[in-house]
Amino acid sequence: MIITLSLMSLMSLVAGTSLACAAQRLPAYAVSFEQWGGTLFVSGLALLGAALPQIC
């Protein structure tokens, strides 16, 4: 369970960061990429927070 939450958190953080970086290269899709990137980044942090009590 901990490994699953950790991997989901890591994938969400990486995907959110990647979309935020891609927004600079594609100005036509910048708003959409930034919104999705922010949502994925916050979701990754929430998943990481959910995994922390099980780790400690």
N, C-alpha and C positions, 0 to 999 in steps of 0.2 A: 504494500500500500504506500509506504513512504517513497519507494523508488518510482512508483507511478506518478505520484504527486510532484516529485522533484523533476522528473522528465517532462511532465506537462508544463510545469512552471518554466523550465529552461527553454523549451520549444516556444512557448508564448512570448517570453522575453526576447528571444532572438528574432522571432517573426515581427514583433512590434518595432524593434530597433531597425530591422532591415527595411520595413515599410517607411519608417521615418527618414531613413537615409535615401531611399529611392524617391521620396517626394521632392528632393532637391533636383534630381535629374530629369524628372518628368513634370514640368510645371502645370500641364493641363490636368493632371490627376493629383495635384499636390494636396488639395483639401481632403479628398477622399482617402488618400494614403495616410495623411496625418491623423485623421479621425480613427481609421482602423488600427493604425500603429499605436496610438494612445490607448485605445480600448484593449488591445492585446497586451500591451505593456502593463497596464493596471491589473488585468486578469492574471498575468504571470506573477505579479507581486502578491495578489490575493491568494493564489495557489501556494506560493512560498510561505505565506503566513499561516495557511492551513496545515502545512507540513511541519512547521516548527514545533508545535506542542508534542507531536509524535516523536520527534527526534530527541527532544530534551527529556 
